[in-house]
Amino acid sequence: MKDPVQVFGRLLLTSLVAGASLVFQHMSWADSMNVTGTATYRERMALPPAAVFEATLEDISRADVRAEVLGSVRIEDPGLPPFSFEIACDPAQVQANHAYAVRARIAVQGCLLFTTDQVYPVLTRGHGQQVELLLRRAGGSLPVSRAPLHWISEDPTRSAQKAHIHSNTQNAASDPIR
């Protein structure tokens, strides 16, 4: 029969080794904390090549204060939706009692085209590290390229219309009844 002290010692040693391996597994997971996701929009349209997709991971715990950005990703010329992304963050910044969310936007030459319009929570309070975003069309429009002025004068119908409007304006100014 084995000595009870030896059995207890082996059991304790095995428990410590198993516990340490769990701690190290958790630490390696925590060292590589990333939020992954996809973003899409409902409109059936392709983005121009100048489009830029940006997603940010933010601490939204404090009301009436700008959210603290923990990480972000920027994808130039993202192509067609859905857009896959991964945001790396420092796990030391994540606190269990805080709330975190992912926000995304698509802009073209600085003009907002699509954005998230609701909160997409991640990381804490039962939310995982993966998120699916639905972007909504923003109110703005794409900047219009400045066409050379000679395009207007090259169109013969426009020149005739312009001349007609000009002559009507002169007549209206000289007509005492109007």
Disulfide bonds with the S-S distance in Angstrom:
none
